[in-house]
Amino acid sequence: MRRITLFLLLLIACSSEKPEIKAKKLLETGKLKEAEAILLESDTPSVLSRILLGEVYTRMGKLDRALTAFKSAGYNLKKDEKNFLSTGLLELAQKAQEQNYYLIAREAYERLLEVDPDADIGDGLKFLADYYFRLGDKRKALSYYEMYLNRGGDFEGIATNYAQCLLAVGDYRKLAEYYDELRKIREADTDWILQEGLYKLAEQLYEEEKYDSALLYLKKLLGLRTNDIYTDRANLLLGRVYEAIYDTLNAIRAYSDYLRSPRKKGSQADEVRQRLKALTR
């Protein structure tokens, strides 16, 4: 009789075990189908059940279902639930990235950053930045590149894309701050990005009547391996800057360098010749 009673008590204890606990045990032993079945039994699954279901689907390779399950956990989470969800989302994002399911990876990483903005997602930030860069959303890409750099990411691995983003959003001053670092990068695009950025910044400073700073960046531009287009533009603006500070001799030199270029300039060249005549009277 006593044995029967103990058996019944054990049976009751087992039958009253929470589905989350049962599912977690099954998950840990690799019995994914059984874990899925238990978690799907309830019409009103708990937050933990939803997160566990996401883990089950991630292990099964059903990544779209895993993302849906994780997202269904909502935002009003306790600390342990948040930690559990963060771990599950990171596993999903990395697995999706490895298998080239980039949309799922992107959503999983971004949901993870919503849950825990300080989460360590490794190269996930670079992945997000590159994802938006390829889409052409340079502003969004820039925000992730900067987050990546602020968390100790490698500049050289993102240098050209990051510089293009700075150029696209018009942050020429910050681009100029990376002048030395970008000069060290042996990539074809870095020079033209720097040339365009330095010219735009010098032009901006000229319009703001900050002539000394404009001269500084124009000289840096001309110190690069510039093509004829940038050399012409820089020399023309250089002449205007020197004129503005009444440095006639250097203005004449800059305008003369501009006119010596073999490129045809049409009416703009005529205007420069007129300026030279006025300066040499």
C-alpha positions in Angstrom: 0.0 0.0 0.0 2.8 2.4 0.9 4.6 1.7 -2.4 1.4 2.4 -4.3 1.0 5.7 -2.5 4.6 6.8 -3.2 4.1 5.8 -6.9 0.9 7.9 -7.1 2.6 10.9 -5.4 5.4 10.6 -7.9 2.9 10.3 -10.8 1.1 13.4 -9.6 4.3 15.3 -9.2 5.4 14.4 -12.7 2.0 15.2 -14.2 2.0 18.6 -12.5 5.4 19.5 -13.8 5.2 22.7 -15.8 5.3 22.3 -19.6 8.2 24.7 -19.8 10.3 22.5 -17.5 9.3 19.4 -19.5 10.1 21.1 -22.8 13.4 22.4 -21.5 14.5 18.9 -20.4 13.5 17.5 -23.8 15.3 20.3 -25.6 18.5 19.6 -23.6 18.3 15.9 -24.6 17.7 16.8 -28.3 14.0 15.6 -28.4 12.9 18.6 -30.4 9.6 17.2 -31.8 8.4 16.2 -28.3 9.4 19.6 -26.9 7.6 21.4 -29.7 4.4 19.3 -29.1 4.4 20.2 -25.4 4.9 23.9 -26.0 2.1 24.0 -28.6 -0.4 22.4 -26.3 -1.4 25.6 -24.4 -3.7 28.2 -26.0 -2.2 30.9 -23.8 1.6 30.1 -23.7 3.8 31.9 -21.2 6.6 34.1 -22.2 9.1 31.4 -21.3 7.2 28.9 -23.5 7.4 31.3 -26.4 11.1 31.7 -26.0 11.6 28.0 -25.6 9.7 27.4 -28.8 12.0 29.8 -30.5 15.0 27.8 -29.3 13.3 24.6 -30.5 12.7 25.9 -34.0 16.3 27.3 -34.1 17.7 23.9 -33.4 15.3 22.4 -35.9 16.5 24.8 -38.6 13.0 26.4 -38.9 14.5 29.8 -38.6 11.5 31.8 -39.8 9.3 30.1 -37.2 12.0 30.7 -34.5 12.0 34.4 -35.3 8.2 34.6 -35.0 8.2 32.7 -31.7 10.9 35.0 -30.2 9.1 38.1 -31.4 5.8 36.9 -29.8 7.5 37.0 -26.4 6.8 40.8 -26.4 8.7 43.5 -24.6 7.4 43.4 -21.0 10.0 40.9 -19.8 11.5 40.0 -16.4 15.3 40.0 -16.1 15.7 36.2 -16.5 13.3 36.2 -19.4 15.2 39.0 -21.1 18.5 37.2 -20.7 17.0 33.9 -22.0 15.5 35.7 -25.0 18.8 37.5 -25.7 20.7 34.2 -25.8 18.1 32.7 -28.1 18.0 35.6 -30.5 21.8 35.7 -30.7 21.9 32.0 -31.6 19.2 32.5 -34.2 20.9 35.5 -35.7 24.3 33.8 -36.0 22.8 30.6 -37.5 20.7 32.6 -40.0 23.8 34.7 -41.0 25.9 31.5 -41.5 23.2 30.0 -43.7 22.8 33.3 -45.7 19.2 34.0 -44.4 20.1 37.7 -44.1 16.7 39.1 -43.6 16.1 36.8 -40.6 19.6 37.5 -39.3 19.0 41.2 -39.6 15.6 41.1 -37.7 17.0 38.8 -35.0 20.0 41.1 -34.4 17.8 44.2 -34.3 15.3 42.6 -32.0 18.1 41.6 -29.7 19.4 45.2 -29.6 15.9 46.3 -28.7 15.8 43.8 -25.8 19.3 44.6 -24.6 20.9 47.6 -26.2 24.3 46.8 -24.6 24.3 43.2 -25.8 27.6 41.9 -27.0 26.8 40.6 -30.5 30.3 40.4 -31.8 30.5 41.1 -35.6 26.7 41.4 -35.6 26.9 45.2 -35.7 29.2 45.0 -38.7 26.8 42.6 -40.4 23.9 45.1 -39.8 26.0 48.0 -41.1 27.0 46.1 -44.2 23.4 44.9 -44.7 22.1 48.5 -44.8 25.1 49.7 -46.9 24.2 47.2 -49.6 20.6 48.3 -49.5 21.8 51.9 -50.1 20.6 53.2 -46.7 23.9 54.9 -45.8 22.5 56.8 -42.8 21.3 53.6 -41.1 24.5 51.8 -42.1 26.5 54.7 -40.6 24.8 54.4 -37.2 25.7 50.7 -37.0 29.3 51.3 -38.2 29.7 53.9 -35.5 28.3 51.6 -32.9 30.7 48.9 -34.1 33.7 51.3 -33.8 32.6 52.5 -30.4 32.6 49.0 -29.1 36.1 48.3 -30.2 35.5 47.1 -33.8 38.3 47.0 -36.4 38.4 50.2 -38.4 40.4 48.8 -41.3 37.7 46.2 -42.0 35.0 48.8 -42.5 37.1 51.9 -43.6 35.9 52.3 -47.2 32.2 51.7 -46.5 32.3 53.9 -43.4 34.0 56.7 -45.4 31.4 56.4 -48.1 28.6 56.7 -45.5 30.2 59.8 -44.0 30.4 61.3 -47.5 26.8 60.4 -48.3 25.4 62.0 -45.2 27.6 65.1 -45.7 29.7 64.7 -42.5 32.8 66.0 -44.2 34.5 67.1 -41.0 34.4 63.6 -39.5 35.6 62.2 -42.8 38.6 64.6 -42.7 39.4 63.4 -39.1 40.0 59.9 -40.6 42.4 61.3 -43.2 45.6 59.6 -41.9 43.8 56.3 -41.3 42.2 56.3 -44.7 45.6 57.1 -46.4 46.9 53.8 -45.0 44.1 51.7 -46.5 45.2 50.2 -49.8 41.8 50.2 -51.5 41.0 51.9 -54.8 38.0 53.8 -53.5 39.6 55.6 -50.5 41.4 58.3 -52.5 38.4 59.5 -54.4 36.3 59.4 -51.2 38.8 61.6 -49.5 39.2 63.9 -52.5 35.4 64.4 -52.7 35.1 64.8 -48.9 38.0 67.2 -48.5 36.8 69.3 -51.5 33.2 69.5 -50.1 34.6 70.5 -46.7 36.9 73.2 -48.1 34.0 74.5 -50.2 31.8 74.6 -47.1 34.5 76.4 -45.1 35.1 78.9 -48.0 31.4 79.8 -47.9 31.6 80.2 -44.1 34.6 82.6 -44.7 36.9 80.2 -42.7 39.7 80.6 -45.2 42.6 79.3 -43.2 40.8 76.0 -42.6 39.7 75.8 -46.3 43.4 76.2 -47.3 44.4 73.4 -45.0 42.0 70.9 -46.5 42.7 72.0 -50.1 46.4 71.4 -49.6 45.6 68.0 -48.1 43.5 67.2 -51.2 46.3 68.3 -53.6 48.7 66.1 -51.6 46.7 63.0 -52.6 47.0 61.1 -55.9 44.3 63.3 -57.4 42.9 62.8 -60.8 42.5 65.8 -63.1 39.0 66.6 -62.1 39.8 67.0 -58.4 43.1 68.9 -59.2 41.2 71.4 -61.4 38.4 71.9 -58.8 40.9 72.3 -55.9 43.1 74.8 -57.8 40.1 76.9 -58.8 38.8 77.0 -55.2 42.3 77.6 -54.0 42.6 80.7 -56.2 39.3 82.0 -54.8 40.4 81.4 -51.2 43.7 83.2 -51.8 41.8 86.1 -53.5 39.6 86.3 -50.4 42.6 86.8 -48.1 44.3 89.2 -50.5 47.2 86.8 -51.3 47.5 87.9 -54.9 50.6 86.0 -55.7 49.3 82.6 -54.6 45.9 83.3 -56.2 47.7 83.9 -59.5 49.7 80.6 -59.1 46.5 78.6 -58.3 44.6 80.1 -61.2 47.6 79.5 -63.5 47.8 75.9 -62.4 44.1 75.5 -63.1 44.5 76.9 -66.7 47.6 74.7 -67.4 45.4 71.6 -67.1 44.8 70.0 -70.5 41.1 69.6 -69.7 38.7 71.8 -71.6 36.9 74.2 -69.3 34.9 76.5 -71.6 33.3 79.6 -70.1 34.8 78.8 -66.7 38.3 79.1 -68.1 37.4 82.4 -69.7 36.2 83.7 -66.3 39.5 82.6 -64.7 41.5 84.4 -67.4 39.6 87.5 -66.7 40.4 87.2 -63.0 44.1 86.7 -63.8 44.1 89.8 -65.9 42.5 91.8 -63.1 45.1 90.4 -60.6 48.1 91.2 -62.8 47.3 94.7 -63.6 
